[in-house]
Amino acid sequence: MTLSQQLGNVGSEVSRMIKWRGKDDAIAERAFERMLELIDLTLQSQVGGSRLREIARAREVLVQTWQSQVATDNPAWESLNRYFLQFALISNN
């Protein structure tokens, strides 16, 4: 699987997490856990360099935003969603 496909899959879980947070927290929590699992697998599959740093930083920002209980209408979530959406679009072309 390409990096774009892997990060596109992470983005699907980010979107799901945003969609369900505050509506059905159990679904949102499962999406968050799956997102962490996918991003960790992506990190393990990378050889090193700037890709690792960027992916690790994205993971850190996602966890911090989730733990800070930021409302899903906060621009931080929209920014994260847009970041990962780009990878889904690239992998579909």
JOTA-V994231 format. One record per residue. N is the residue number from 0. NEAR is the number of other C-alpha atoms within 8 Angstrom. Layout:
BEGIN
n:N near:NEAR
n:N near:NEAR
END
This chain:
BEGIN
n:0 near:4
n:1 near:6
n:2 near:7
n:3 near:10
n:4 near:11
n:5 near:12
n:6 near:13
n:7 near:15
n:8 near:10
n:9 near:12
n:10 near:14
n:11 near:9
n:12 near:12
n:13 near:14
n:14 near:9
n:15 near:10
n:16 near:13
n:17 near:10
n:18 near:9
n:19 near:11
n:20 near:12
n:21 near:5
n:22 near:6
n:23 near:8
n:24 near:9
n:25 near:6
n:26 near:10
n:27 near:14
n:28 near:10
n:29 near:8
n:30 near:12
n:31 near:11
n:32 near:8
n:33 near:9
n:34 near:12
n:35 near:9
n:36 near:8
n:37 near:11
n:38 near:13
n:39 near:8
n:40 near:8
n:41 near:11
n:42 near:10
n:43 near:7
n:44 near:6
n:45 near:8
n:46 near:6
n:47 near:6
n:48 near:6
n:49 near:6
n:50 near:8
n:51 near:11
n:52 near:8
n:53 near:8
n:54 near:10
n:55 near:9
n:56 near:8
n:57 near:8
n:58 near:10
n:59 near:8
n:60 near:8
n:61 near:9
n:62 near:8
n:63 near:8
n:64 near:11
n:65 near:8
n:66 near:7
n:67 near:6
n:68 near:6
n:69 near:8
n:70 near:5
n:71 near:8
n:72 near:6
n:73 near:8
n:74 near:6
n:75 near:7
n:76 near:11
n:77 near:9
n:78 near:8
n:79 near:10
n:80 near:11
n:81 near:8
n:82 near:8
n:83 near:13
n:84 near:11
n:85 near:9
n:86 near:13
n:87 near:14
n:88 near:9
n:89 near:8
n:90 near:10
n:91 near:5
n:92 near:4
END
